Amino acid sequence: MHDDFPFRLSRRRHLQTALALAFSGSAMPLSMAWAANAQANDKLALPKELRIGFQKSSVNLSLLRHRQALEQRLKTVRIEWFEFTAGPQMLEALSVGSIDFATTGEPPPIFAQAAGSSLVYVGAEPAKPGVSAILVKADSSIRQLADLKSKKIAFQKGSSAHYHVLRAVQQAGLQWADITPVYLAPADARAAFERGSVDAWAIWDPYWAAIEQALKPRVLVTGQGLVNNLSHYLSSREFAERYPHLIQLLFEELTRSDSFVQSNRTEAIAIIAASTGLDKAAIARFLERRPRSPVVYLTSQMLEEQQRVADNFYQQKLIPKAVRITDAAWLPPAQLSKTIKEKI
């Protein structure tokens, strides 16, 4: 055991018990759990700063930022927020230690793990297959997935759109070599799509909702039946192991943000529109397609699904090596053996 490990063996059970109860929904509020364990565990500490990465699709994080709940609950911690255009760019920052906590779709952490990153999965939101689409112009000759053969498709490399395109190609009975991928970040991909230099664009909300309002493209296919579009929460392993209580607090407040979306839709639309710079009509459309999204710890089913995504990318030679998702999975100590070890 390393000297700086956040739990002393003789005192570890106190925190495990609190986390297990919190996970089951029957625990006292986490701030009270901290107080109850403070004397029993002198390493139950807070970082000096918490740097959070988010993107325009990060509804729960955007609302958490606006609500300032972290700033209110963590008065001694400096909270910093950093916006990224897509998941791959965010995880690059996480990998080099520029941020501590982030959320992306399924593929970005797979690409990061294949590249040697030491990031870990700490939680997830439920599947959202309906919030992504492959778009074509209204007058395009592309009418079915098989028509994508020999066509140029724009998308962010290593993003959820990357996997959406892969699954669409496979559904059509095509090979990856049958299409021409054009790797572009969302803003550049939209520009290429609008000027006609690509034939199709694979994209997620709220970018999809924004162009839907402006250009009225035709939806070739959504993610339904092709991809799950889980949102994963990630951190460095060191951060997760040192501050598991902080991960739990984040999940509590993120889930409260999701409840706010469900019960205060008009206000949530206004907040997210202001945060993203997109109009309210686009955000309203985005939230119509977005299901309830509480944040939970990893489950065996989530790990298995992520492994299938990783295996598919590797079999198509789109990542340089095979990865084992459980190597990058993390849970609070009380949940670790229960959920991960049953599959190892």
C-alpha positions as CSV (number, residue, x, y, z in Angstrom):
1,M,0.0,0.0,0.0
2,H,1.4,3.4,-1.0
3,D,1.8,5.9,1.7
4,D,-0.4,8.4,0.0
5,F,-3.3,6.0,-0.6
6,P,-6.4,7.8,0.7
7,F,-7.5,5.2,3.1
8,R,-5.7,3.5,6.0
9,L,-6.5,-0.2,6.2
10,S,-7.6,-0.1,9.8
11,R,-10.1,2.7,9.1
12,R,-11.2,2.0,5.6
13,R,-14.4,0.2,6.5
14,H,-16.0,3.4,7.9
15,L,-15.8,5.1,4.5
16,Q,-16.8,2.0,2.6
17,T,-20.0,1.7,4.7
18,A,-20.9,5.4,4.1
19,L,-20.4,5.0,0.3
20,A,-22.3,1.7,0.1
21,L,-25.3,3.3,1.9
22,A,-25.0,6.3,-0.4
23,F,-25.0,4.1,-3.5
24,S,-28.1,2.3,-2.3
25,G,-29.9,5.6,-1.8
26,S,-30.4,5.1,2.0
27,A,-27.4,7.1,3.3
28,M,-27.4,10.4,5.0
29,P,-26.5,13.4,2.8
30,L,-22.8,13.1,1.8
31,S,-21.8,16.3,3.6
32,M,-23.1,14.7,6.8
33,A,-21.2,11.4,5.9
34,W,-18.0,13.4,5.6
35,A,-18.5,15.0,9.0
36,A,-19.3,11.6,10.5
37,N,-16.1,10.1,9.1
38,A,-13.8,13.1,9.5
39,Q,-12.4,12.0,12.8
40,A,-12.2,8.3,11.9
41,N,-10.3,9.1,8.7
42,D,-7.8,11.9,8.7
43,K,-7.1,11.4,5.0
44,L,-10.7,12.3,4.0
45,A,-9.5,15.6,2.4
46,L,-10.5,17.9,-0.4
47,P,-8.3,19.0,-3.3
48,K,-7.3,22.7,-3.5
49,E,-8.9,22.9,-6.9
50,L,-11.4,20.9,-9.1
51,R,-11.1,21.4,-12.9
52,I,-14.1,20.2,-14.8
53,G,-14.3,19.6,-18.6
54,F,-17.6,19.9,-20.4
55,Q,-19.0,20.3,-23.9
56,K,-22.2,21.7,-25.4
57,S,-23.9,18.3,-25.0
58,S,-23.1,18.1,-21.3
59,V,-26.5,19.1,-20.0
60,N,-26.0,18.0,-16.4
61,L,-22.6,19.7,-16.1
62,S,-23.9,22.9,-17.8
63,L,-26.7,23.2,-15.3
64,L,-24.4,22.3,-12.4
65,R,-22.1,25.1,-13.5
66,H,-25.0,27.6,-13.6
67,R,-26.4,26.4,-10.2
68,Q,-23.0,26.8,-8.5
69,A,-23.9,24.0,-6.2
70,L,-20.3,22.8,-6.1
71,E,-19.1,26.3,-5.2
72,Q,-21.6,26.3,-2.4
73,R,-20.8,22.9,-1.0
74,L,-17.0,23.0,-1.6
75,K,-16.2,26.5,-0.3
76,T,-12.5,25.7,0.2
77,V,-12.1,24.3,-3.3
78,R,-11.4,26.4,-6.3
79,I,-13.8,25.2,-9.1
80,E,-12.8,25.8,-12.7
81,W,-14.8,25.0,-15.8
82,F,-13.3,24.3,-19.3
83,E,-15.4,23.9,-22.4
84,F,-14.3,21.6,-25.2
85,T,-15.6,21.1,-28.7
86,A,-15.8,17.3,-28.4
87,G,-14.8,14.3,-26.2
88,P,-11.4,13.5,-27.8
89,Q,-10.1,17.0,-27.1
90,M,-11.4,16.8,-23.6
91,L,-9.7,13.5,-22.8
92,E,-6.4,14.8,-24.2
93,A,-6.6,17.5,-21.5
94,L,-7.5,14.9,-18.9
95,S,-4.7,12.6,-19.9
96,V,-2.0,15.4,-19.4
97,G,-3.5,16.5,-16.1
98,S,-5.1,19.8,-17.3
99,I,-8.5,18.8,-15.9
100,D,-9.7,16.4,-13.2
101,F,-13.2,15.3,-14.3
102,A,-14.9,15.1,-17.7
103,T,-17.8,13.5,-19.6
104,T,-17.8,12.0,-23.1
105,G,-19.5,9.5,-25.2
106,E,-18.4,5.9,-25.5
107,P,-15.5,6.0,-28.1
108,P,-13.3,8.8,-26.7
109,P,-12.1,6.9,-23.6
110,I,-11.5,3.8,-25.8
111,F,-9.2,5.7,-28.1
112,A,-7.5,7.3,-25.1
113,Q,-7.0,3.9,-23.4
114,A,-5.6,2.4,-26.6
115,A,-3.1,5.3,-26.8
116,G,-1.9,4.6,-23.2
117,S,-3.9,7.0,-21.2
118,S,-4.3,6.2,-17.5
119,L,-7.8,7.7,-17.2
120,V,-10.6,5.7,-15.5
121,Y,-14.3,5.4,-15.9
122,V,-16.1,6.5,-12.7
123,G,-19.7,6.6,-13.8
124,A,-22.2,7.0,-16.5
125,E,-25.6,8.3,-17.7
126,P,-28.1,6.0,-19.3
127,A,-28.3,5.3,-23.0
128,K,-29.4,8.1,-25.4
129,P,-29.6,6.4,-28.8
130,G,-31.9,9.1,-30.1
131,V,-29.6,12.1,-29.7
132,S,-27.4,11.5,-32.7
133,A,-27.9,11.2,-36.4
134,I,-26.3,10.9,-39.8
135,L,-27.6,13.8,-41.9
136,V,-27.7,14.4,-45.6
137,K,-29.0,17.4,-47.6
138,A,-32.7,17.5,-48.3
139,D,-32.1,16.9,-52.0
140,S,-29.3,14.3,-51.6
141,S,-29.4,11.1,-53.7
142,I,-28.5,9.1,-50.6
143,R,-31.7,7.4,-49.5
144,Q,-30.5,4.3,-47.6
145,L,-27.4,3.3,-45.7
146,A,-26.1,1.3,-48.7
147,D,-26.0,4.6,-50.6
148,L,-23.1,5.7,-48.4
149,K,-20.7,3.6,-50.5
150,S,-18.0,5.8,-52.0
151,K,-19.4,8.8,-50.2
152,K,-17.6,11.4,-48.0
153,I,-18.8,11.4,-44.4
154,A,-17.7,14.1,-42.0
155,F,-17.4,13.4,-38.2
156,Q,-15.1,13.9,-35.3
157,K,-12.5,11.2,-35.1
158,G,-12.8,9.1,-31.9
159,S,-16.2,10.5,-31.0
160,S,-19.6,8.9,-30.6
161,A,-20.2,9.9,-34.2
162,H,-17.3,7.8,-35.3
163,Y,-18.9,4.7,-33.8
164,H,-22.3,5.7,-35.3
165,V,-20.8,5.7,-38.7
166,L,-19.1,2.4,-38.2
167,R,-22.3,0.8,-37.1
168,A,-24.2,2.3,-40.0
169,V,-21.6,1.0,-42.5
170,Q,-21.9,-2.5,-40.9
171,Q,-25.7,-2.3,-40.9
172,A,-25.6,-1.6,-44.7
173,G,-23.3,-4.6,-45.3
174,L,-20.5,-2.4,-46.4
175,Q,-16.8,-2.3,-45.3
176,W,-15.1,0.6,-43.7
177,A,-13.0,1.0,-46.8
178,D,-16.1,1.5,-48.8
179,I,-16.6,5.1,-47.4
180,T,-14.3,8.1,-47.2
181,P,-14.2,9.4,-43.6
182,V,-13.5,13.1,-43.3
183,Y,-12.3,13.8,-39.8
184,L,-13.5,17.2,-38.7
185,A,-14.5,18.8,-35.4
186,P,-18.2,19.7,-35.2
187,A,-18.0,23.4,-36.4
188,D,-15.7,22.5,-39.3
189,A,-17.9,19.5,-40.2
190,R,-21.0,21.7,-40.3
191,A,-19.3,24.2,-42.6
192,A,-18.1,21.3,-44.9
193,F,-21.6,19.9,-44.9
194,E,-23.3,23.2,-45.7
195,R,-21.0,24.0,-48.7
196,G,-21.4,20.4,-50.1
197,S,-17.8,19.3,-49.8
198,V,-19.0,16.2,-47.9
199,D,-22.0,14.0,-48.7
200,A,-23.1,13.3,-45.1
201,W,-22.5,14.4,-41.6
202,A,-22.6,12.3,-38.4
203,I,-23.3,14.4,-35.4
204,W,-24.9,14.6,-32.0
205,D,-27.1,17.0,-30.2
206,P,-27.2,20.0,-29.7
207,Y,-25.3,20.4,-33.0
208,W,-27.9,18.3,-34.8
209,A,-30.7,20.3,-33.3
210,A,-29.0,23.6,-34.4
211,I,-28.6,22.6,-38.0
212,E,-32.0,21.0,-38.0
213,Q,-33.4,24.5,-37.2
214,A,-31.3,26.3,-39.7
215,L,-30.9,24.0,-42.7
216,K,-33.5,21.3,-42.3
217,P,-31.3,18.4,-43.5
218,R,-32.8,15.0,-44.0
219,V,-32.1,12.4,-41.3
220,L,-30.7,9.3,-43.0
221,V,-30.6,7.3,-39.7
222,T,-30.5,8.1,-36.0
223,G,-28.7,6.1,-33.4
224,Q,-31.8,4.0,-32.6
225,G,-31.0,0.4,-33.2
226,L,-27.3,1.2,-33.9
227,V,-25.6,2.7,-30.9
228,N,-26.4,3.3,-27.2
229,N,-24.8,6.7,-26.8
230,L,-24.0,6.3,-23.1
231,S,-22.3,9.3,-21.5
232,H,-19.3,8.3,-19.4
233,Y,-17.8,10.3,-16.6
234,L,-14.0,10.0,-16.3
235,S,-11.1,11.2,-14.1
236,S,-7.5,10.2,-13.5
237,R,-7.0,7.1,-11.4
238,E,-5.1,9.1,-8.8
239,F,-7.9,11.6,-8.5
240,A,-10.6,8.9,-8.1
241,E,-8.7,6.9,-5.6
242,R,-7.8,10.0,-3.5
243,Y,-11.2,11.6,-3.6
244,P,-14.0,8.9,-3.9
245,H,-16.2,11.0,-1.6
246,L,-15.9,13.9,-4.1
247,I,-16.9,11.7,-7.0
248,Q,-20.0,10.8,-5.0
249,L,-20.8,14.4,-4.4
250,L,-20.5,15.2,-8.1
251,F,-22.9,12.4,-8.9
252,E,-25.4,13.7,-6.4
253,E,-25.3,17.2,-7.8
254,L,-25.3,16.1,-11.4
255,T,-28.4,14.0,-10.8
256,R,-30.0,17.0,-9.1
257,S,-29.2,18.9,-12.3
258,D,-31.0,16.3,-14.4
259,S,-34.0,16.5,-12.1
260,F,-34.0,20.2,-12.7
261,V,-34.2,19.6,-16.4
262,Q,-37.2,17.4,-16.0
263,S,-39.2,19.7,-13.6
264,N,-38.1,23.1,-14.8
265,R,-37.9,22.7,-18.6
266,T,-38.4,26.3,-19.7
267,E,-35.8,27.6,-17.3
268,A,-33.4,24.8,-18.2
269,I,-33.8,25.7,-21.9
270,A,-32.9,29.3,-21.2
271,I,-29.9,28.4,-19.1
272,I,-28.5,25.9,-21.6
273,A,-29.1,28.2,-24.5
274,A,-27.1,31.0,-22.8
275,S,-24.4,28.5,-21.9
276,T,-24.0,27.1,-25.5
277,G,-24.8,30.2,-27.5
278,L,-27.5,28.2,-29.4
279,D,-31.1,29.4,-29.7
280,K,-33.8,28.2,-27.4
281,A,-35.7,26.4,-30.2
282,A,-32.6,24.2,-30.8
283,I,-32.1,23.5,-27.1
284,A,-35.8,22.6,-26.7
285,R,-35.5,20.2,-29.6
286,F,-32.4,18.7,-28.0
287,L,-34.1,18.2,-24.7
288,E,-37.1,16.6,-26.3
289,R,-34.9,13.8,-27.6
290,R,-32.9,13.5,-24.4
291,P,-34.2,11.0,-21.8
292,R,-33.9,11.3,-18.1
293,S,-30.2,11.1,-17.3
294,P,-29.2,10.5,-13.6
295,V,-25.6,9.7,-13.0
296,V,-24.8,6.3,-11.6
297,Y,-21.7,4.1,-10.8
298,L,-20.7,1.6,-13.4
299,T,-22.6,-1.6,-13.9
300,S,-21.6,-4.9,-15.4
301,Q,-23.9,-4.2,-18.3
302,M,-22.2,-0.9,-19.0
303,L,-18.8,-2.4,-18.9
304,E,-19.8,-5.2,-21.3
305,E,-21.3,-2.8,-23.8
306,Q,-18.2,-0.6,-23.7
307,Q,-16.1,-3.7,-24.3
308,R,-18.2,-4.5,-27.4
309,V,-17.6,-1.0,-28.7
310,A,-13.9,-1.3,-28.1
311,D,-13.7,-4.7,-29.7
312,N,-15.5,-3.5,-32.8
313,F,-13.1,-0.6,-33.2
314,Y,-10.1,-2.9,-32.8
315,Q,-11.4,-5.5,-35.2
316,Q,-11.8,-2.8,-37.8
317,K,-8.2,-1.7,-37.1
318,L,-9.4,1.8,-36.1
319,I,-7.5,1.7,-32.8
320,P,-3.9,0.4,-32.5
321,K,-4.4,-2.3,-29.9
322,A,-7.0,-4.2,-28.1
323,V,-8.1,-2.8,-24.8
324,R,-9.7,-4.3,-21.7
325,I,-12.3,-1.9,-20.3
326,T,-12.2,-3.3,-16.8
327,D,-8.5,-2.2,-16.6
328,A,-9.8,1.4,-16.7
329,A,-13.0,0.9,-14.6
330,W,-13.2,2.4,-11.1
331,L,-15.8,2.2,-8.3
332,P,-15.8,3.3,-4.7
333,P,-14.1,0.6,-2.5
334,A,-17.4,-0.9,-1.3
335,Q,-18.6,-1.5,-4.8
336,L,-15.4,-2.5,-6.6
337,S,-15.4,-6.2,-6.0
338,K,-19.1,-6.5,-6.4
339,T,-19.4,-5.0,-9.9
340,I,-16.0,-5.5,-11.6
341,K,-14.6,-8.7,-10.2
342,E,-17.6,-10.7,-11.1
343,K,-16.5,-10.3,-14.8
344,I,-12.8,-10.9,-14.3
